[in-house]
Amino acid sequence: MLEDLFAKVKLRASYDKPADQKGKINIPENLMFKCPRCGKVEFMDAFLLGGKICPACGYHARLSAQERIEQVADNFTFKEYDKHMKSLNPIDFPGYAEKVAHLRRKTGLREAILTGECEIMGQPCALGVMDARFMMASMGSVVGEKVTRLFQRAEQEDLPVVLFTASGGARLQEGLISLMQMAKTSGAVGRHSRKGLLYVTVLTDPTTGGVTASFASLGDIIIAEPKVLVGFAGRRVIEGTIRQRLPEDFQSAEFAQQHGFVDMIVPRGELRRTLAQLIRLHTGKGGGPDENSVG
Protein backbone atom coordinates (compact mmCIF):
# COMPACT_ATOMS: atom_id res chain seq x y z
CA MET A 1 0.00 0.00 0.00
CA LEU A 2 2.72 2.48 1.03
CA GLU A 3 4.85 1.50 -1.93
CA ASP A 4 2.00 2.37 -4.28
CA LEU A 5 1.52 5.75 -2.61
CA PHE A 6 5.24 6.57 -2.81
CA ALA A 7 5.17 5.66 -6.49
CA LYS A 8 2.26 8.06 -7.02
CA VAL A 9 4.21 10.81 -5.23
CA LYS A 10 7.21 10.37 -7.53
CA LEU A 11 4.99 10.29 -10.58
CA ARG A 12 3.16 13.48 -9.58
CA ALA A 13 6.39 15.26 -8.67
CA SER A 14 7.93 14.41 -12.03
CA TYR A 15 4.96 15.22 -14.24
CA ASP A 16 2.72 17.72 -12.42
CA LYS A 17 5.39 20.40 -12.09
CA PRO A 18 8.90 20.53 -13.60
CA ALA A 19 11.98 20.78 -11.38
CA ASP A 20 13.24 24.30 -10.84
CA GLN A 21 16.62 25.61 -11.99
CA LYS A 22 18.44 24.21 -8.93
CA GLY A 23 17.14 20.73 -9.63
CA LYS A 24 14.72 20.70 -6.69
CA ILE A 25 11.47 18.80 -7.09
CA ASN A 26 8.31 20.83 -6.64
CA ILE A 27 5.84 19.01 -4.37
CA PRO A 28 2.33 19.00 -5.86
CA GLU A 29 -0.52 20.62 -3.97
CA ASN A 30 -2.97 18.56 -1.87
CA LEU A 31 -0.46 15.73 -1.57
CA MET A 32 -0.72 15.43 2.21
CA PHE A 33 -3.46 15.80 4.83
CA LYS A 34 -2.78 17.17 8.31
CA CYS A 35 -5.44 16.35 10.88
CA PRO A 36 -6.68 19.58 12.52
CA ARG A 37 -7.33 17.71 15.78
CA CYS A 38 -4.24 15.56 16.44
CA GLY A 39 -1.79 16.98 13.90
CA LYS A 40 -0.98 13.65 12.24
CA VAL A 41 0.14 13.93 8.63
CA GLU A 42 -0.60 11.30 5.99
CA PHE A 43 -0.96 10.99 2.25
CA MET A 44 -4.16 12.54 0.93
CA ASP A 45 -4.91 9.44 -1.15
CA ALA A 46 -4.93 7.22 1.96
CA PHE A 47 -7.08 9.75 3.83
CA LEU A 48 -9.64 9.84 1.00
CA LEU A 49 -9.71 6.05 0.67
CA GLY A 50 -10.44 5.85 4.40
CA GLY A 51 -13.61 7.91 4.04
CA LYS A 52 -11.97 11.17 5.19
CA ILE A 53 -11.37 9.82 8.69
CA CYS A 54 -8.08 10.36 10.54
CA PRO A 55 -6.66 6.90 11.39
CA ALA A 56 -4.89 8.26 14.48
CA CYS A 57 -7.70 10.05 16.37
CA GLY A 58 -10.87 9.20 14.42
CA TYR A 59 -11.50 12.78 13.32
CA HIS A 60 -14.34 12.83 10.77
CA ALA A 61 -13.58 15.53 8.20
CA ARG A 62 -16.45 17.29 6.47
CA LEU A 63 -17.94 15.72 3.35
CA SER A 64 -19.56 17.47 0.42
CA ALA A 65 -23.21 16.67 -0.23
CA GLN A 66 -22.22 14.63 -3.29
CA GLU A 67 -19.66 12.61 -1.30
CA ARG A 68 -22.22 11.91 1.42
CA ILE A 69 -24.80 10.69 -1.08
CA GLU A 70 -22.22 8.42 -2.72
CA GLN A 71 -21.37 6.91 0.68
CA VAL A 72 -24.95 6.37 1.86
CA ALA A 73 -27.28 5.84 -1.13
CA ASP A 74 -27.35 2.76 -3.34
CA ASN A 75 -25.74 3.39 -6.71
CA PHE A 76 -27.88 5.26 -9.25
CA THR A 77 -30.94 5.44 -6.95
CA PHE A 78 -30.74 9.09 -5.87
CA LYS A 79 -33.29 11.30 -7.63
CA GLU A 80 -32.99 14.98 -6.77
CA TYR A 81 -35.94 17.18 -5.80
CA ASP A 82 -36.27 20.90 -6.61
CA LYS A 83 -33.01 20.91 -8.54
CA HIS A 84 -33.35 24.37 -10.04
CA MET A 85 -34.44 26.30 -6.94
CA LYS A 86 -32.14 29.23 -6.12
CA SER A 87 -31.96 32.20 -3.75
CA LEU A 88 -32.92 35.77 -4.53
CA ASN A 89 -31.85 38.77 -2.46
CA PRO A 90 -35.02 39.51 -0.47
CA ILE A 91 -33.62 42.37 1.63
CA ASP A 92 -31.14 43.71 -0.96
CA PHE A 93 -28.15 42.80 1.19
CA PRO A 94 -24.99 44.31 -0.35
CA GLY A 95 -22.81 41.75 -2.15
CA TYR A 96 -25.12 38.80 -1.40
CA ALA A 97 -26.01 38.00 -5.00
CA GLU A 98 -22.34 38.06 -6.02
CA LYS A 99 -21.33 35.80 -3.14
CA VAL A 100 -24.02 33.25 -3.97
CA ALA A 101 -23.04 33.28 -7.65
CA HIS A 102 -19.39 32.70 -6.73
CA LEU A 103 -20.27 29.75 -4.47
CA ARG A 104 -22.41 28.18 -7.18
CA ARG A 105 -19.43 28.19 -9.52
CA LYS A 106 -17.02 26.98 -6.84
CA THR A 107 -19.12 24.15 -5.36
CA GLY A 108 -21.31 23.12 -8.29
CA LEU A 109 -24.34 23.52 -5.99
CA ARG A 110 -27.25 25.89 -6.41
CA GLU A 111 -27.84 26.06 -2.65
CA ALA A 112 -26.59 24.67 0.67
CA ILE A 113 -28.68 21.49 0.62
CA LEU A 114 -29.46 18.65 -1.77
CA THR A 115 -32.78 16.84 -1.34
CA GLY A 116 -34.30 13.87 -3.09
CA GLU A 117 -35.18 10.23 -2.71
CA CYS A 118 -33.04 7.12 -2.84
CA GLU A 119 -32.58 3.63 -1.50
CA ILE A 120 -30.22 2.74 1.34
CA MET A 121 -29.32 -0.95 1.10
CA GLY A 122 -32.63 -1.51 -0.64
CA GLN A 123 -34.70 0.58 1.81
CA PRO A 124 -36.48 3.55 0.12
CA CYS A 125 -36.38 6.93 1.84
CA ALA A 126 -36.38 10.67 1.27
CA LEU A 127 -32.90 12.09 1.77
CA GLY A 128 -31.56 15.57 2.57
CA VAL A 129 -27.87 16.48 2.83
CA MET A 130 -26.57 19.89 3.89
CA ASP A 131 -23.20 21.09 2.55
CA ALA A 132 -21.05 23.36 4.74
CA ARG A 133 -19.06 24.61 1.72
CA PHE A 134 -22.02 26.80 0.71
CA MET A 135 -22.11 29.73 3.16
CA MET A 136 -21.54 27.31 6.04
CA ALA A 137 -24.86 25.67 5.09
CA SER A 138 -26.69 28.62 6.60
CA MET A 139 -30.48 28.36 6.40
CA GLY A 140 -32.01 30.91 4.08
CA SER A 141 -35.33 30.86 2.26
CA VAL A 142 -34.30 28.19 -0.26
CA VAL A 143 -32.82 25.83 2.32
CA GLY A 144 -35.98 26.16 4.42
CA GLU A 145 -38.23 25.66 1.41
CA LYS A 146 -36.33 22.60 0.18
CA VAL A 147 -36.46 21.00 3.64
CA THR A 148 -40.19 21.76 3.87
CA ARG A 149 -40.87 20.28 0.43
CA LEU A 150 -38.77 17.22 1.29
CA PHE A 151 -41.06 16.42 4.23
CA GLN A 152 -44.22 17.26 2.28
CA ARG A 153 -43.27 14.91 -0.53
CA ALA A 154 -42.22 12.19 1.90
CA GLU A 155 -45.59 12.57 3.62
CA GLN A 156 -47.43 12.18 0.31
CA GLU A 157 -45.40 9.13 -0.71
CA ASP A 158 -45.26 7.49 2.76
CA LEU A 159 -41.47 7.68 2.89
CA PRO A 160 -39.20 7.94 5.94
CA VAL A 161 -36.82 10.92 5.94
CA VAL A 162 -33.09 10.81 6.59
CA LEU A 163 -31.56 14.28 6.93
CA PHE A 164 -27.84 15.01 7.32
CA THR A 165 -27.44 18.38 9.03
CA ALA A 166 -24.41 20.68 9.00
CA SER A 167 -24.99 24.38 9.50
CA GLY A 168 -23.86 27.60 11.09
CA GLY A 169 -27.49 28.59 11.63
CA ALA A 170 -29.76 31.17 10.03
CA ARG A 171 -28.50 33.18 7.03
CA LEU A 172 -27.70 36.74 8.04
CA GLN A 173 -28.07 38.05 4.49
CA GLU A 174 -31.79 37.19 4.42
CA GLY A 175 -32.67 38.76 7.78
CA LEU A 176 -36.03 37.89 9.33
CA ILE A 177 -36.95 35.69 6.35
CA SER A 178 -34.21 33.24 7.34
CA LEU A 179 -35.53 33.07 10.91
CA MET A 180 -39.03 32.27 9.63
CA GLN A 181 -37.68 29.05 8.13
CA MET A 182 -37.39 27.58 11.63
CA ALA A 183 -41.16 27.61 12.11
CA LYS A 184 -41.89 26.51 8.55
CA THR A 185 -39.58 23.50 8.61
CA SER A 186 -40.72 22.49 12.10
CA GLY A 187 -44.34 22.53 10.94
CA ALA A 188 -43.51 20.27 8.01
CA VAL A 189 -41.70 17.83 10.30
CA GLY A 190 -44.72 17.80 12.61
CA ARG A 191 -47.16 16.94 9.81
CA HIS A 192 -44.85 14.15 8.60
CA SER A 193 -44.63 12.80 12.16
CA ARG A 194 -48.41 12.88 12.73
CA LYS A 195 -48.78 10.52 9.80
CA GLY A 196 -46.63 8.03 11.71
CA LEU A 197 -43.61 8.26 9.41
CA LEU A 198 -40.00 7.92 10.55
CA TYR A 199 -37.58 10.85 10.65
CA VAL A 200 -33.88 10.19 11.34
CA THR A 201 -31.51 13.11 11.86
CA VAL A 202 -27.78 12.64 11.38
CA LEU A 203 -25.80 15.48 12.97
CA THR A 204 -22.49 16.20 11.25
CA ASP A 205 -19.83 18.82 11.89
CA PRO A 206 -20.96 21.45 12.76
CA THR A 207 -24.70 21.58 13.51
CA THR A 208 -25.50 24.85 15.25
CA GLY A 209 -27.84 27.84 15.48
CA GLY A 210 -31.33 27.90 14.04
CA VAL A 211 -30.95 24.51 12.35
CA THR A 212 -30.26 22.88 15.73
CA ALA A 213 -33.19 24.83 17.18
CA SER A 214 -35.58 23.54 14.52
CA PHE A 215 -35.57 20.47 12.28
CA ALA A 216 -32.18 19.06 13.40
CA SER A 217 -33.48 18.36 16.90
CA LEU A 218 -36.90 17.02 15.89
CA GLY A 219 -35.87 13.60 14.62
CA ASP A 220 -37.53 10.50 16.04
CA ILE A 221 -33.99 9.14 16.23
CA ILE A 222 -31.02 11.52 16.42
CA ILE A 223 -27.67 10.14 15.33
CA ALA A 224 -24.34 11.98 15.39
CA GLU A 225 -20.92 11.26 13.95
CA PRO A 226 -18.16 11.02 16.59
CA LYS A 227 -16.91 14.23 18.22
CA VAL A 228 -18.87 16.61 15.97
CA LEU A 229 -19.85 20.07 17.19
CA VAL A 230 -23.52 20.27 18.20
CA GLY A 231 -25.01 23.36 19.80
CA PHE A 232 -26.95 26.58 19.48
CA ALA A 233 -24.95 29.64 20.59
CA GLY A 234 -21.15 29.69 20.68
CA ARG A 235 -19.12 28.77 23.74
CA ARG A 236 -17.91 32.35 24.39
CA VAL A 237 -21.44 33.74 24.19
CA ILE A 238 -22.75 31.19 26.68
CA GLU A 239 -19.85 31.63 29.09
CA GLY A 240 -20.26 35.40 28.94
CA THR A 241 -23.98 35.08 29.66
CA ILE A 242 -23.86 32.62 32.55
CA ARG A 243 -20.41 33.78 33.79
CA GLN A 244 -19.18 30.23 34.23
CA ARG A 245 -16.59 28.04 32.57
CA LEU A 246 -18.10 25.28 30.47
CA PRO A 247 -16.73 21.71 30.36
CA GLU A 248 -14.04 21.09 27.73
CA ASP A 249 -16.25 18.61 25.86
CA PHE A 250 -19.28 20.92 25.95
CA GLN A 251 -21.22 20.88 22.63
CA SER A 252 -19.53 17.69 21.47
CA ALA A 253 -21.67 14.79 20.24
CA GLU A 254 -20.54 12.74 23.23
CA PHE A 255 -21.62 15.47 25.68
CA ALA A 256 -24.97 15.74 23.90
CA GLN A 257 -25.49 11.97 24.12
CA GLN A 258 -24.66 11.91 27.85
CA HIS A 259 -27.32 14.57 28.42
CA GLY A 260 -30.03 12.89 26.34
CA PHE A 261 -29.99 15.05 23.22
CA VAL A 262 -28.37 12.47 20.92
CA ASP A 263 -29.61 8.88 20.79
CA MET A 264 -26.55 7.24 19.28
CA ILE A 265 -23.09 8.05 17.95
CA VAL A 266 -22.28 6.10 14.81
CA PRO A 267 -18.91 6.14 13.01
CA ARG A 268 -19.11 7.02 9.33
CA GLY A 269 -18.26 3.52 8.17
CA GLU A 270 -21.30 2.10 9.99
CA LEU A 271 -23.85 4.78 9.09
CA ARG A 272 -25.20 3.19 5.93
CA ARG A 273 -25.99 -0.13 7.57
CA THR A 274 -27.41 1.53 10.68
CA LEU A 275 -29.77 3.72 8.66
CA ALA A 276 -30.96 0.76 6.59
CA GLN A 277 -31.67 -1.24 9.75
CA LEU A 278 -33.63 1.60 11.35
CA ILE A 279 -35.76 2.11 8.24
CA ARG A 280 -36.44 -1.60 7.90
CA LEU A 281 -37.41 -1.96 11.56
CA HIS A 282 -39.80 0.98 11.34
CA THR A 283 -41.44 0.15 8.03
CA GLY A 284 -41.32 -3.63 8.32
CA LYS A 285 -40.53 -3.84 4.60
CA GLY A 286 -37.93 -6.15 3.12
CA GLY A 287 -35.29 -8.29 4.74
CA GLY A 288 -32.23 -7.20 6.65
CA PRO A 289 -29.47 -5.18 5.03
CA ASP A 290 -27.49 -7.28 2.58
CA GLU A 291 -23.72 -6.93 2.31
CA ASN A 292 -24.08 -7.48 -1.41
CA SER A 293 -26.56 -4.63 -1.92
CA VAL A 294 -25.58 -2.24 -4.66
CA GLY A 295 -23.84 0.90 -3.39
Secondary structure, DSSP 8 states (H G I E B T S, - for coil): -HHHHHHHHHHHHHHTS---TT------TT-EEE-TTT--EEEHHHHHHTTSB-TTT--B----HHHHHHHHS-TT--EESSTT-----TT--TTHHHHHHHHHHHHS-SSSEEEEEEEETTEEEEEEEE-TTTGGG-B-HHHHHHHHHHHHHHHHTT--EEEEEEE--B-GGGHHHHHHHHHHHHHHHHHHHHTT--EEEEEEEEE-HHHHTTGGG--SEEEE-TT-BB-SS-HHHHHHHHTS---TTTTBHHHHHHTTS-SEE--HHHHHHHHHHHHHHHH--S-S--TTS--
